[in-house]
Amino acid sequence: MDLNLKKHRDDLIFLPLGGANEIGMNLNLYHLNGKWIMVDCGVGFAYDIPGVDMMTPDISFIKQHRENLLCIILTHIHEDHLGAVQYLWRELEVPVYATRFGANFLKTKLEEFKLDKTVPIHIIDDSKPLNLNPFQIEFIGLTHSVPEMKALMIKTPKGNILHTGDWKFDPNPVVGDISEIEKIKTLGDNGEIFAMICDSTNAINEGHSRSEGELHESLKSLIAGRHGYVGVTTFASNIARVHTIAKIANELGRKIVLSGFSLHRLFEVGKKSGYFFENFEFISDREIKFYDKKEILIICTGCQGEPMASTRKIASNSHPTIHFTKGDLMIFSSKIIPGNEKKIFELFDLLAKKQIDVMTEKDHFVHVSGHPSKNELREMYALARPKIAIPVHGEFIHTKTHCELARECGVAKAIQIENGFAIKLDKDNIISSDKIGFVKTGYLGVDGKQLIDLKSDIIRERKKLQESGVINVSIATNDNLKILSKPKIMAIGSYDLRNDPDAESLIRKEIEIFFKSKAKELNLQDGFGLNFLRKKKKKSKLNESKLINEIEKSLRSKLLKIFEDLMGKRPALEVTIILIQ
């Protein structure tokens, strides 16, 4: 049933519009007394959608209530948590709260949209609560692959919610602080946490995630014996990994090259925010020609096979300055995000054809996750002791397994949800704390600087063009519908008429027959053309434009049948009649 906000105006509600039963596009709403806050506003990868590489959640629901939306709070800088702000903020126009590092990073993204001086960004002071009546927010530092990841302790009269964001328990995080475990334990011991909205990414993995600090020696040993170029491709926003790789390069006497715009942006933001404190030796990709291959280590974007990223350009030999050859090494210091398998394996294939050595997490210790495995989740539940668990940030199998684990840990109620499901939370009534309705959700495709509904005609038409191509037929006629010049037929990505003159002759013949028949039907002749017909039927207000449209539609239908016979499928077909009087 649809969410009845009038009925539930005074209730505490958790409502995800993105990131529930999926990885990416995290966007969570919390409601109480008619007011809303948004936690995170992220993007996700788009798969097999022509012209669209990224997606955002559809925010139609909260747009209807934006006068009651107090703010957006960002937990950390990863794209699946803040990457949609520059696309969606104009629809909401509310303050944004972030850490200093998060604010600096967000500003660089907003500059691309000329929003850096428009969006009000407030720096989180985690030493004191943020009061947003009726919500009070406390911030808890948790370790992740980027610094300044903040869990939110959302305090309300109806119950307190711990929103974890992305996290892991790492005693040696390389960049940033260790998790504030004691703060969570104190809240748990005092029974202050009613519900926990928690990361599920690695809920199916046994054991404990490995430390970023452990990775250093493994990567160093793999790189140390190499005599050619070494490239390491990773997530551009994984500042801990970039720091680890840069430190290894320094220790091995290799100059560091950052290849990819987003890596340069991350580095500048990191320096501005107080990270990358060592004296790393960086050079530009234009300078590598002055050094031996064994003196260079290249950190690349594009570990998910992105077509325009640095790794793909290197693999396809289209990078202007970096040219890998036989015996060079590319290390994928990342995991494969579900849905990206095809693009990544195509990348592996391109590298293999060039006899470039490839190392991945499947065969070497080159990556650690920034998310909790089962043992860390058990530890978190022992610390926080929530009454209700709501797993997010994972696909169905992850959230299902997470629910089962939460119950094993003694949690009274674990709720598996999907985007759009509204959950009422009431510390005085666990039984009534459950799904109370749903709202419309969906996805918007990022197409340049515009957003397109993925269910729109635009996307349907693009897919049809991708599958069958397009054919444009233009015919110039006079007032009597007499064809004045040879019809222009352009078949793009569909049927090659140049190699089938008989088919082209048939189509032109059919067009000629059609117009003669139509002129006869309308009784058109010299001096008595469409213009005469319009004057004669002035009282009936003959619409010449409408008549031409009807003729175009009729001819299109006829030609579609011919092309369907030729191709075995229906292409996109446009017919244009140019009337010359």
C-alpha positions in Angstrom: 0.0 0.0 0.0 1.1 3.6 -0.6 2.6 5.4 2.4 -0.1 7.5 4.1 1.9 10.4 5.5 -1.1 12.1 7.1 -1.7 9.0 9.2 2.0 8.7 10.1 2.9 12.4 10.4 4.1 12.0 14.0 5.9 8.7 13.4 9.6 8.0 13.1 10.1 6.5 9.7 13.1 5.2 7.8 12.7 5.3 4.0 15.5 4.4 1.6 15.2 5.6 -2.0 18.5 4.0 -3.0 21.0 1.5 -1.6 18.6 -1.1 -0.2 19.0 -4.5 -1.8 21.5 -3.1 -4.2 25.1 -1.8 -4.1 25.4 1.9 -4.9 23.1 4.9 -5.0 22.8 5.2 -1.3 20.0 7.7 -0.4 18.2 7.4 2.9 15.4 9.4 4.4 14.4 9.8 8.1 11.1 11.3 9.1 9.6 12.6 12.3 6.8 15.1 13.0 6.5 16.0 9.3 10.2 16.8 9.0 12.8 14.9 6.9 16.6 14.5 6.8 18.5 12.9 4.0 21.6 10.7 4.8 23.8 10.4 1.7 23.0 11.1 -1.9 25.0 8.7 -4.2 25.3 7.4 -7.7 25.7 3.9 -9.1 27.0 2.3 -12.2 24.6 2.0 -15.2 24.7 -1.3 -17.1 23.9 -1.6 -20.9 22.0 1.7 -21.1 23.1 3.6 -24.2 24.7 7.0 -23.4 24.4 6.5 -19.7 27.3 5.5 -17.4 26.0 6.5 -14.0 22.6 6.5 -12.3 21.0 8.3 -9.4 17.9 7.4 -7.4 14.6 9.0 -8.5 13.8 11.6 -5.8 10.3 12.4 -7.0 8.9 11.5 -3.6 11.1 13.8 -1.5 10.8 16.6 -4.1 7.1 16.7 -3.2 8.1 17.4 0.4 11.2 19.4 0.0 9.8 22.3 2.1 10.0 19.9 5.0 13.5 18.5 4.1 15.9 19.9 6.6 19.3 18.9 5.0 21.5 16.3 3.4 24.1 14.7 5.7 27.0 12.9 4.0 28.8 10.1 5.8 31.9 10.0 3.6 33.3 10.9 0.1 32.6 7.7 -1.9 30.7 8.3 -5.1 27.9 5.9 -4.1 27.3 8.2 -1.1 27.8 11.8 -2.4 28.2 11.5 -6.2 24.6 12.5 -6.9 24.6 15.8 -5.0 25.7 17.9 -8.0 22.9 16.3 -10.1 20.1 16.5 -7.6 20.7 19.5 -5.4 18.9 22.0 -7.6 15.7 19.9 -7.1 16.0 20.2 -3.3 18.1 23.3 -2.4 18.8 22.4 1.2 22.0 22.7 3.3 24.6 20.0 3.1 26.6 18.7 6.1 29.9 17.0 5.7 33.3 16.6 7.3 36.1 19.0 6.3 37.5 16.4 3.9 34.1 15.6 2.6 33.3 19.3 2.1 36.6 19.9 0.2 35.9 16.9 -2.0 32.3 17.9 -2.7 33.3 21.4 -3.6 35.6 20.2 -6.4 32.6 18.2 -7.9 30.2 21.1 -7.5 32.7 23.4 -9.5 31.9 21.4 -12.6 28.3 22.5 -12.3 29.1 26.0 -11.1 27.4 25.2 -7.8 30.4 25.5 -5.5 29.4 29.0 -4.4 25.7 28.2 -4.4 25.3 25.0 -2.3 25.5 25.8 1.5 28.0 23.3 2.9 28.4 23.1 6.7 31.4 21.4 8.3 30.5 18.8 10.8 31.8 19.4 14.3 31.9 15.8 15.7 32.7 17.1 19.2 29.1 18.2 19.7 25.6 17.1 18.5 24.0 18.6 15.5 20.5 19.8 16.5 18.0 19.6 13.6 14.6 19.7 15.5 13.1 17.1 15.9 16.4 15.2 15.3 19.7 15.4 17.2 22.7 13.9 15.4 25.9 12.7 17.1 28.8 11.6 14.9 30.9 8.4 15.5 34.1 7.9 13.6 34.4 4.5 11.9 37.3 3.1 9.8 36.8 2.8 6.0 39.0 3.1 2.9 38.7 6.8 3.1 39.3 9.0 6.2 36.5 10.8 8.1 33.8 8.2 7.6 31.1 9.2 10.1 28.3 6.9 11.5 25.3 8.8 12.6 23.6 8.4 16.0 20.2 9.8 15.3 18.4 10.6 18.5 14.7 11.2 18.7 11.9 10.8 21.3 10.6 7.8 19.4 13.9 5.9 19.5 17.5 6.3 18.6 19.0 5.0 15.3 22.6 4.1 14.6 23.2 4.6 10.9 26.6 3.1 10.3 27.5 4.1 6.8 30.4 2.1 5.3 32.8 0.7 7.9 35.2 -2.0 9.1 37.1 -2.5 12.3 40.8 -2.0 11.2 43.5 -1.5 13.9 45.9 -0.1 11.3 43.9 1.9 8.8 46.9 3.7 7.2 44.9 6.9 6.6 42.5 8.3 9.1 41.6 7.3 12.7 40.6 3.9 14.1 36.9 3.2 14.8 35.5 4.8 18.0 34.5 1.4 19.4 34.2 2.6 23.0 31.7 5.2 22.0 29.5 2.6 20.4 30.0 0.2 23.4 28.9 3.0 25.8 25.7 3.6 23.8 25.0 -0.1 23.7 25.7 -0.7 27.4 23.2 2.1 28.2 20.6 0.6 25.9 20.4 3.8 23.8 20.4 2.2 20.4 16.9 1.0 19.3 17.6 0.4 15.6 20.7 0.0 13.5 20.8 0.6 9.8 24.0 -1.3 8.8 26.4 -2.0 6.0 25.8 -5.5 4.4 28.4 -5.5 1.6 30.4 -8.4 2.9 27.8 -10.1 5.1 28.2 -13.4 3.1 32.0 -13.4 3.9 33.2 -15.5 6.8 35.9 -14.2 9.2 37.2 -10.7 9.6 38.2 -8.3 6.8 42.0 -7.8 6.5 43.7 -4.6 7.5 44.9 -2.0 5.0 48.2 -2.1 6.9 48.7 -5.8 6.0 48.4 -5.0 2.3 51.5 -2.9 2.2 54.1 -5.7 2.5 52.2 -7.9 0.0 52.0 -5.2 -2.7 55.6 -4.2 -2.1 56.9 -7.8 -2.6 54.9 -8.1 -5.8 56.3 -4.9 -7.2 59.9 -5.1 -5.9 61.2 -7.6 -8.5 59.7 -6.0 -11.6 61.8 -4.3 -14.2 59.2 -2.8 -16.4 56.3 -0.4 -15.9 54.1 -1.2 -12.9 50.5 0.1 -13.0 48.1 -0.2 -10.1 44.5 0.4 -10.8 42.1 1.1 -7.9 39.0 3.1 -7.0 40.0 6.8 -7.4 38.4 7.7 -4.1 40.2 5.0 -2.1 42.6 7.4 -0.5 44.0 4.8 1.9 45.0 2.6 -1.1 46.5 5.5 -3.1 48.5 6.3 0.0 49.7 2.7 0.4 50.7 2.5 -3.2 52.5 5.8 -3.2 54.4 4.9 -0.1 55.5 1.6 -1.7 56.7 3.5 -4.8 58.7 5.8 -2.6 60.3 2.9 -0.7 61.3 1.2 -4.0 62.7 4.3 -5.6 60.0 4.6 -8.2 58.5 7.9 -9.3 54.7 8.1 -8.9 52.4 9.0 -11.8 48.7 9.7 -11.2 46.8 8.8 -14.3 43.2 10.0 -14.4 41.4 13.2 -13.5 39.6 11.9 -10.5 42.9 10.7 -8.9 44.4 14.2 -9.4 41.3 15.7 -7.7 41.6 13.3 -4.8 45.2 14.0 -4.3 44.7 17.8 -4.2 41.7 17.4 -1.8 43.8 15.0 0.3 46.7 17.5 0.6 44.3 20.4 1.4 42.7 18.3 4.1 46.0 17.3 5.8 46.6 13.8 4.2 49.5 12.6 2.0 51.9 14.1 4.5 55.0 12.2 3.3 57.3 13.7 0.7 56.1 11.5 -2.2 57.8 12.0 -5.6 55.2 12.7 -8.2 55.8 13.4 -11.9 53.3 14.0 -14.7 52.6 11.3 -17.4 54.3 13.6 -19.9 57.6 13.2 -18.0 57.8 9.4 -17.9 59.7 9.4 -21.2 62.7 10.7 -19.4 62.9 7.7 -17.0 63.5 4.0 -17.3 60.4 1.8 -17.0 61.8 0.4 -13.7 61.8 3.9 -12.2 58.0 4.4 -12.7 54.9 3.4 -10.8 51.5 4.5 -12.3 48.4 4.7 -10.2 45.4 4.4 -12.6 41.7 5.0 -12.6 39.3 2.6 -14.2 39.5 -0.6 -12.2 35.8 -1.3 -13.1 36.5 -1.3 -16.8 35.2 2.2 -17.4 35.6 3.0 -21.1 37.1 6.5 -20.8 39.3 5.8 -17.8 43.1 5.5 -17.8 43.4 1.7 -17.4 41.2 1.1 -20.5 43.2 3.6 -22.5 46.4 1.9 -21.6 45.0 -1.5 -22.4 43.7 -0.4 -25.8 46.9 1.5 -26.6 45.0 4.8 -26.9 46.7 6.6 -24.0 48.6 9.6 -25.4 51.7 9.2 -23.2 51.6 5.8 -21.3 52.4 2.8 -23.4 52.6 -0.6 -21.8 54.4 -3.5 -23.6 55.1 -7.2 -23.1 56.3 -7.9 -19.5 54.9 -4.8 -17.9 52.5 -5.3 -15.0 49.0 -4.1 -14.2 47.7 -4.8 -10.7 44.0 -4.6 -10.0 43.9 -3.5 -6.4 40.1 -3.7 -6.2 37.1 -6.0 -6.2 34.7 -6.6 -9.1 31.5 -4.7 -8.3 28.5 -6.9 -9.4 27.4 -5.9 -12.9 30.8 -4.8 -14.0 32.1 -8.3 -14.8 31.8 -8.0 -18.6 33.7 -4.7 -18.8 36.4 -5.9 -16.5 37.0 -9.2 -18.3 37.2 -7.3 -21.6 39.9 -5.3 -20.0 41.8 -8.4 -18.9 41.5 -9.7 -22.4 43.0 -6.5 -23.9 45.9 -6.6 -21.5 46.5 -10.3 -22.2 46.7 -9.7 -25.9 49.4 -7.2 -25.3 51.2 -9.8 -23.1 50.9 -7.4 -20.1 51.0 -9.3 -16.8 47.8 -9.0 -14.7 47.4 -9.6 -11.0 44.0 -9.5 -9.3 42.6 -10.4 -5.8 41.7 -13.8 -7.1 45.3 -14.9 -7.4 47.3 -12.5 -5.2 46.9 -10.5 -2.0 46.4 -7.1 -3.7 43.2 -5.8 -2.1 41.4 -5.5 1.2 37.8 -4.5 1.6 36.5 -1.4 3.4 33.4 -3.3 4.6 32.7 -5.7 7.5 32.7 -9.5 7.2 30.7 -11.7 9.5 32.9 -11.5 12.5 33.0 -7.7 12.5 29.2 -7.6 12.2 29.0 -10.0 15.2 31.3 -7.6 17.1 29.2 -4.6 16.1 26.0 -6.2 17.3 27.7 -7.2 20.6 28.7 -3.5 21.0 25.6 -1.7 19.8 22.9 -4.2 21.1 20.1 -2.8 18.9 16.5 -4.1 19.2 16.0 -3.8 15.5 18.4 -4.4 12.6 17.7 -3.1 9.1 20.5 -4.2 6.7 21.3 -1.9 3.7 24.1 -1.5 1.2 24.0 -4.9 -0.3 22.1 -7.0 -2.8 19.3 -9.4 -1.8 21.7 -12.3 -0.8 23.8 -9.9 1.4 20.8 -8.3 3.2 19.1 -11.7 3.7 22.3 -13.2 5.2 22.8 -10.1 7.3 19.2 -10.5 8.7 19.9 -14.1 9.7 23.2 -13.1 11.3 21.5 -10.3 13.3 18.9 -12.8 14.7 21.7 -15.1 15.6 23.3 -12.2 17.6 20.1 -11.9 19.6 18.5 -8.9 17.8 14.8 -9.0 18.5 13.7 -8.1 14.9 15.6 -8.0 11.6 13.8 -6.4 8.7 14.8 -7.0 5.1 13.7 -4.1 2.9 13.8 -2.7 -0.6 14.0 0.8 -2.0 10.8 2.7 -1.4 9.7 0.7 1.6 8.8 2.9 4.7 9.6 1.4 8.1 7.9 2.8 11.2 10.2 2.7 14.3 8.9 3.0 17.8 11.0 2.1 20.8 7.9 1.5 22.9 6.4 -1.0 20.4 8.7 -3.4 18.6 5.8 -5.3 17.1 4.5 -2.2 15.3 8.0 -1.3 14.1 7.6 -2.6 10.6 6.8 -1.8 7.0 3.9 0.7 6.8 3.8 1.4 3.1 5.9 2.3 0.1 6.6 5.2 -2.3 7.5 5.3 -5.9 11.2 4.8 -6.6 13.3 4.3 -9.7 16.4 5.5 -11.4 17.6 8.5 -13.3 20.4 8.2 -15.9 23.2 10.7 -15.9 23.5 11.8 -19.5 26.2 14.5 -19.6 24.7 17.2 -17.3 21.1 16.1 -17.6 19.1 13.4 -15.9 16.9 11.0 -17.8 14.2 8.8 -16.4 15.3 5.3 -17.3 11.7 4.3 -18.1 11.3 7.3 -20.5 10.7 7.3 -24.2 14.3 8.7 -24.7 15.9 5.5 -23.3 13.4 3.2 -25.1 14.2 5.0 -28.4 18.0 4.8 -27.8 17.8 1.1 -27.1 15.8 0.6 -30.3 18.4 2.6 -32.3 21.1 0.6 -30.7 19.4 -2.7 -31.7 18.1 -1.9 -35.1 19.6 1.4 -36.3 17.6 4.3 -37.9 16.3 5.0 -41.4 15.5 8.5 -42.5 13.4 9.0 -45.7 13.0 12.6 -47.0 10.7 13.5 -50.0 10.3 16.9 -51.5 6.9 17.4 -53.2 4.9 20.2 -54.7 1.4 21.3 -53.9 0.0 18.4 -55.9 2.1 15.8 -54.0 4.3 15.4 -57.1 7.8 14.3 -56.2 10.2 17.0 -57.2 13.6 15.2 -56.7 14.9 11.8 -56.0 13.9 10.9 -52.4 16.8 10.9 -49.9 17.1 7.6 -48.0 19.6 7.4 -45.2 20.0 4.1 -43.4 22.3 4.5 -40.4 23.3 1.3 -38.6 20.5 -0.7 -40.1 20.4 -1.9 -43.7 23.1 -1.1 -46.2 21.1 -0.2 -49.4 24.4 0.5 -51.2 25.0 -3.2 -51.4 21.4 -4.0 -52.4 20.4 -1.8 -55.4 17.3 -4.0 -56.0 16.0 -3.2 -52.6 16.7 0.5 -53.0 14.9 0.5 -56.4 11.9 -1.3 -54.8 11.6 1.3 -52.1 11.8 4.2 -54.5 9.2 2.6 -56.7 6.9 2.1 -53.7 7.3 5.7 -52.7 6.4 6.9 -56.2 3.3 4.6 -56.3 2.2 5.8 -52.9 2.3 9.5 -53.8 0.5 9.0 -57.1 -2.2 7.1 -55.3 -2.5 9.7 -52.5 -2.7 12.6 -55.1 -5.5 10.7 -56.9 -7.3 10.0 -53.6 -7.3 13.8 -52.8 -8.1 14.7 -56.4 -5.0 16.9 -56.7 -3.9 18.3 -60.1 -2.3 21.4 -61.6 -4.0 24.5 -60.2 -6.0 22.4 -57.8 -3.4 21.3 -55.2 -3.3 21.4 -51.4 -3.4 25.1 -51.3 -6.6 25.2 -53.5 -8.1 22.4 -51.3 -7.4 24.4 -48.2 -9.1 27.5 -49.6 -12.0 25.5 -50.9 -12.5 23.9 -47.5 -11.8 27.0 -45.5 -15.0 26.7 -43.5 -14.0 23.2 -42.5 -10.6 24.5 -41.5 -8.5 21.9 -43.4 -5.3 21.6 -41.5 -2.6 21.2 -44.1 0.1 20.3 -41.5 -2.1 17.6 -40.0 -2.8 16.2 -43.5 1.0 16.0 -44.2 1.5 14.3 -40.9 -1.1 11.7 -41.8 0.5 11.1 -45.2 3.9 10.7 -43.5 2.4 8.3 -41.0 0.8 6.3 -43.8 4.0 6.1 -45.9 6.0 5.2 -42.8 3.7 2.2 -42.1 4.1 1.0 -45.7 7.9 1.4 -45.7 8.2 -0.3 -42.3 6.8 -3.5 -43.8 9.3 -3.4 -46.6 12.3 -2.9 -44.3 11.0 -5.6 -41.9 10.9 -8.1 -44.8 14.5 -7.0 -45.8 16.0 -7.0 -42.3 13.9 -9.5 -40.3 13.2 -6.8 -37.7 11.7 -3.3 -37.5 14.1 -0.4 -37.5 13.5 3.1 -36.2 12.0 4.8 -39.3 11.4 8.5 -39.8 9.6 9.9 -42.9 9.7 13.6 -43.7 7.7 15.3 -46.5 9.0 18.7 -47.5 6.2 20.6 -49.2 7.5 23.2 -51.7 4.8 25.6 -52.9 
